[in-house]
Amino acid sequence: MYASSQSPTAGSPAYKQGQKQAEYNETYYHYLCAAIQSKYHMLDGIIVNSPAALFPRQGLSFALYTAHRLKDVEGIKLHPRPDGTVHPGDIKVYQDLFKRDWKHVQGGILYTIGSDERGFWNCILNYASIAGTTGNRQWDALFARLKKNGYRKDSIPCAFFNKESGCLDASCPFAHNKEEADRLRRRVLNRRRKTMTKPTLKQRMQYLRAKRNWSGNNAPSDLFPDDDDEEEEGEITEGALAYLGPEEDDDEDDETLVPNPLYDPETKRFCFNPACNLAWLKDDEGKTLHRCGKCKWAFYCSRECQTADWKRHKKEPCAPLEEIVENDDLWEVDIRKGTGAWGQ
């Protein structure tokens, strides 16, 4: 993570990768400029050769933008209403994804433009409409700032600085803000730690199925309280504008707010054996769960359940919690891989 202290040797793999990074940053910088200046027009009726595309899609032409040659964006679903706005619920869905996906958080807005064309450009259509907002206060503030400073590149985060490879472009003109990058990385790890203290989506579904078969009316109703995750509006700081991570509750920077998963009572209420739904329900009556001796974050109601679940659990993997939290390969958005509704 972060740029190397020495410039890569010309012709080396790192040097070539740095050239690719520079080309990426430059291209999506100009897409960003075109977006803010509304130098595009919609294309409609694009035929997409895909079973998932039941109807013709839309796209955008950038013939109006002359500062850099930009390819048209084709085959995405754009859904402005007659007044040009995009439904607020759709905008919230897009921005929630950008806020929760660690790749968007660490890659910044240039990464978002290149990786989620549909979400980004629908937010831009809303920004250009009478609504006048992308649905993200920090994006709106950055756009206003860029208009004032002449679209300075050092106001925009490098898409690679906060990635594992780091930025390999020795002359990168985009923002390399280590303090802000560290803060956003802590935020990503904090969210993962919180995720590890809560039941997975698989567990929730299994619990609900077991609850339907519960005999009597004494099943706990608050085993999985709704998580609003409502976030208060915080001050937009200079650092936040420079790095432009997604909006978050400022308090999430305080790592002491994250409960230790090994002692969080919400975690201790579940046996990790997927076949042991009934044990979760009865746990409210005083059933004791014991933690796995190796990883110390998985819990079981009996040695039999632990033995039965070992083949599955060792692939999670069964490792210290911090190793799991810090391993990006184990996470998709803010969900640990393999714990979603269908095992994704």
C-alpha positions in Angstrom: 0.0 0.0 0.0 1.2 3.5 -0.9 3.8 4.6 -3.4 7.2 3.1 -3.4 10.0 5.3 -2.0 12.0 4.6 -5.1 10.9 5.1 -8.7 10.4 1.8 -10.7 13.2 1.1 -13.2 12.1 2.0 -16.8 10.9 -1.1 -18.6 10.4 -3.1 -15.4 7.0 -4.7 -14.6 6.4 -2.2 -11.9 7.2 0.7 -14.3 4.7 -0.7 -16.9 2.1 -1.1 -14.2 2.7 2.5 -13.2 2.1 3.6 -16.8 -1.2 1.7 -16.8 -2.2 3.3 -13.5 -1.4 6.8 -14.9 -3.5 6.1 -18.0 -6.4 4.9 -15.8 -6.3 8.0 -13.6 -6.0 10.3 -16.5 -8.9 8.8 -18.4 -11.3 8.7 -15.5 -10.3 12.2 -14.4 -11.6 13.4 -17.7 -14.8 11.4 -17.4 -15.2 13.2 -14.0 -14.7 16.6 -15.6 -17.2 15.8 -18.4 -19.7 14.7 -15.7 -19.4 17.8 -13.6 -19.6 20.1 -16.7 -22.5 18.1 -18.2 -20.6 17.6 -21.5 -22.4 14.5 -22.5 -25.7 13.4 -24.1 -27.8 10.3 -23.6 -27.9 7.5 -26.1 -31.0 5.3 -26.2 -32.0 2.0 -27.7 -28.6 0.3 -27.4 -28.9 -3.4 -28.1 -27.0 -5.6 -25.6 -26.3 -9.2 -26.6 -26.9 -10.7 -23.2 -29.7 -12.9 -21.8 -29.9 -10.6 -18.8 -30.7 -7.6 -21.1 -34.4 -8.0 -21.8 -34.8 -4.5 -23.2 -32.5 -2.1 -25.1 -30.2 -0.2 -22.8 -29.0 3.4 -22.7 -25.6 5.0 -22.8 -23.7 8.3 -22.9 -21.8 10.1 -25.7 -19.0 12.5 -24.8 -18.7 14.2 -28.2 -19.3 17.5 -26.4 -16.1 17.1 -24.3 -13.0 18.1 -26.3 -10.3 18.2 -23.6 -9.6 14.5 -24.0 -10.9 11.7 -26.3 -13.4 9.7 -24.3 -15.1 6.5 -25.4 -18.9 6.4 -25.2 -20.4 4.6 -22.3 -22.8 2.0 -23.8 -25.2 -0.7 -22.6 -26.0 0.6 -19.1 -29.4 1.2 -17.6 -30.0 4.9 -17.1 -33.4 5.8 -15.6 -34.0 9.5 -15.3 -37.7 10.5 -14.7 -39.4 13.1 -17.0 -38.0 16.0 -15.0 -34.5 14.6 -15.3 -34.2 13.4 -11.7 -33.4 9.8 -10.7 -35.7 8.3 -8.0 -34.2 9.1 -4.5 -34.5 5.4 -3.5 -32.3 4.4 -6.4 -29.7 7.1 -5.6 -29.6 5.8 -2.0 -29.0 2.2 -3.2 -26.1 3.3 -5.3 -24.5 5.5 -2.7 -25.0 2.9 0.0 -23.1 0.4 -2.1 -20.3 2.9 -2.7 -20.2 3.6 1.1 -20.0 -0.1 2.1 -17.8 -1.6 -0.6 -14.2 -1.4 0.7 -12.9 -1.1 -2.9 -14.9 2.1 -3.4 -13.9 3.5 0.0 -10.2 3.0 -0.6 -10.1 3.6 -4.4 -12.1 6.9 -4.2 -14.2 8.5 -6.9 -11.9 7.6 -9.9 -12.2 3.9 -9.0 -16.0 4.3 -8.7 -16.3 5.8 -12.2 -14.4 3.0 -13.7 -16.0 0.1 -11.8 -19.7 1.1 -11.5 -20.8 3.0 -14.6 -24.5 2.5 -14.0 -24.4 3.7 -10.4 -22.1 6.7 -11.0 -23.8 8.0 -14.1 -27.3 7.8 -12.6 -26.0 9.8 -9.7 -24.6 12.3 -12.2 -27.9 12.6 -14.1 -29.5 13.4 -10.8 -26.8 16.0 -10.1 -27.4 17.7 -13.4 -31.2 17.8 -12.8 -33.3 20.2 -10.7 -32.3 18.0 -7.7 -28.8 19.3 -8.0 -27.2 16.5 -5.9 -25.4 13.2 -6.4 -26.8 11.9 -3.2 -23.4 12.2 -1.6 -22.5 15.4 0.2 -18.8 14.9 -0.2 -19.1 14.4 -4.0 -21.3 17.5 -4.3 -18.7 19.5 -2.2 -15.8 18.2 -4.3 -17.6 19.1 -7.5 -18.1 22.7 -6.3 -14.4 22.9 -5.2 -13.2 21.6 -8.6 -15.3 24.2 -10.4 -13.6 26.9 -8.4 -10.0 25.6 -8.6 -10.0 24.8 -12.3 -10.3 21.0 -11.8 -6.9 20.6 -10.1 -5.9 16.9 -10.1 -4.3 17.2 -6.6 -7.9 17.7 -5.3 -8.8 14.2 -6.4 -7.5 11.0 -4.8 -5.3 8.6 -6.8 -7.3 5.4 -7.4 -4.2 3.3 -6.6 -2.5 4.9 -3.6 -4.6 3.1 -1.0 -4.5 -0.3 -2.8 -2.2 -3.2 -2.0 0.0 -2.4 -5.0 0.3 1.3 -4.1 0.7 4.0 -6.7 3.6 3.0 -9.1 3.4 6.2 -11.1 6.4 8.3 -10.0 4.9 11.5 -11.3 1.3 10.9 -10.3 -0.4 14.3 -10.0 -3.4 13.1 -8.0 -3.7 13.2 -4.2 -1.6 10.9 -2.1 -2.9 11.7 1.3 -1.5 9.0 3.7 -3.3 10.3 6.8 -6.7 10.2 5.0 -6.0 6.9 3.4 -5.0 5.4 6.8 -8.3 6.8 8.3 -10.4 5.3 5.6 -8.6 1.9 5.9 -9.3 1.9 9.7 -12.9 2.6 8.8 -13.0 -0.4 6.5 -11.5 -2.7 9.1 -13.8 -1.3 11.8 -16.9 -2.1 9.7 -15.5 -5.6 9.2 -15.0 -6.0 13.0 -18.6 -5.0 13.6 -19.7 -7.5 10.9 -17.9 -10.2 12.8 -19.9 -9.5 15.9 -23.2 -9.9 14.2 -25.0 -13.0 12.8 -24.4 -13.6 9.2 -27.2 -13.5 6.6 -27.1 -17.3 6.5 -27.6 -17.5 10.2 -30.5 -15.0 10.1 -32.3 -17.1 7.5 -31.6 -20.3 9.4 -32.8 -18.8 12.6 -36.1 -17.6 11.0 -36.7 -21.0 9.5 -36.2 -22.6 12.9 -38.4 -20.0 14.6 -41.3 -20.9 12.3 -41.1 -24.4 13.7 -40.8 -23.3 17.3 -43.4 -24.8 19.6 -44.8 -22.1 21.8 -44.6 -18.4 21.9 -41.4 -17.9 23.9 -39.0 -17.7 21.0 -36.8 -14.5 21.4 -38.1 -11.8 19.1 -35.1 -9.5 19.3 -32.4 -12.0 18.5 -31.6 -10.0 15.3 -32.6 -6.4 16.0 -32.8 -4.2 12.9 -29.5 -2.4 12.2 -30.5 1.1 10.9 -26.9 2.1 10.6 -28.2 5.7 10.4 -25.2 8.1 10.2 -25.2 11.6 11.5 -24.0 14.3 9.2 -20.4 15.3 10.0 -18.2 18.2 9.1 -16.8 18.0 5.6 -13.1 18.5 6.3 -10.3 19.5 3.9 -8.8 16.0 4.3 -12.1 14.3 3.5 -12.5 16.4 0.4 -8.9 15.6 -0.8 -9.4 11.8 -0.4 -13.2 11.8 -1.0 -14.1 8.5 0.7 -17.9 7.8 0.9 -19.9 9.5 3.5 -19.6 7.9 7.0 -20.4 8.6 10.5 -17.3 10.5 11.9 -17.5 8.4 15.0 -16.5 5.3 13.1 -12.9 6.5 13.2 -12.8 5.7 16.9 -11.8 2.1 17.0 -12.7 1.9 20.7 -16.4 2.0 19.6 -16.1 -1.5 18.1 -16.9 -4.2 20.7 -14.5 -7.1 21.1 -16.1 -9.9 19.3 -14.7 -12.5 21.7 -16.8 -11.0 24.5 -19.8 -9.5 22.7 -22.9 -11.2 24.1 -24.6 -11.0 20.6 -22.0 -13.4 19.3 -22.2 -15.9 22.2 -25.8 -16.5 21.5 -25.2 -18.7 18.5 -23.8 -22.1 17.8 -21.9 -21.9 14.5 -23.0 -25.4 13.4 -25.6 -24.6 10.7 -27.6 -27.6 11.7 -28.0 -26.4 15.3 -30.8 -23.8 14.8 -32.7 -24.9 17.9 -29.7 -24.3 20.1 -29.7 -20.6 19.1 -33.3 -20.2 20.2 -32.8 -22.0 23.5 -29.6 -20.1 24.3 -31.8 -17.3 25.8 -32.6 -19.8 28.6 -29.0 -19.9 29.7 -27.3 -22.3 27.4 -23.6 -21.8 27.4 -21.6 -21.6 24.2 -17.9 -22.3 24.1 -15.4 -20.6 21.7 -13.3 -22.5 19.2 -9.8 -23.0 20.8 -8.0 -22.1 17.6 -9.7 -19.0 16.2 -11.5 -18.0 19.4 -14.3 -16.2 17.5 -16.5 -19.1 16.5 -18.8 -20.6 19.2 -20.4 -24.0 19.7 -22.9 -25.5 22.1 -21.1 -28.8 22.3 -18.0 -30.7 21.1 -20.3 -32.7 18.8 -21.4 -29.6 17.0 -17.9 -28.3 16.7 -16.8 -31.7 15.2 -19.7 -31.7 12.8 -19.0 -28.2 11.6 -15.2 -28.4 11.3 -15.1 -29.2 7.6 -17.0 -26.0 6.9 -15.5 -23.8 9.6 -11.9 -24.4 8.7 -12.5 -22.9 5.2 -13.9 -19.6 6.7 -10.9 -19.8 7.5 -10.5 -20.8 11.1 -7.9 -18.2 11.9 -7.4 -15.3 14.3 -10.1 -12.7 13.9 -7.7 -9.9 12.9 -6.2 -12.0 10.1 -9.7 -12.4 8.7 -10.5 -8.7 9.1 -7.3 -7.6 7.3 -7.5 -10.1 4.4 -9.3 -8.3 1.6 -9.6 -11.5 -0.4 -12.1 -12.8 2.2 -14.5 -9.8 1.8 -17.0 -8.7 -0.9 -18.5 -5.3 -0.2 -18.8 -5.5 3.6 -19.9 -9.2 3.6 -17.5 -12.0 4.5 -17.4 -14.3 1.5 -19.5 -17.5 1.9 -21.8 -16.0 4.5 -24.4 -14.4 2.2 -27.9 -15.7 1.4 -26.7 -18.2 -1.2 -23.2 -18.8 0.0 -21.6 -16.0 -1.9 
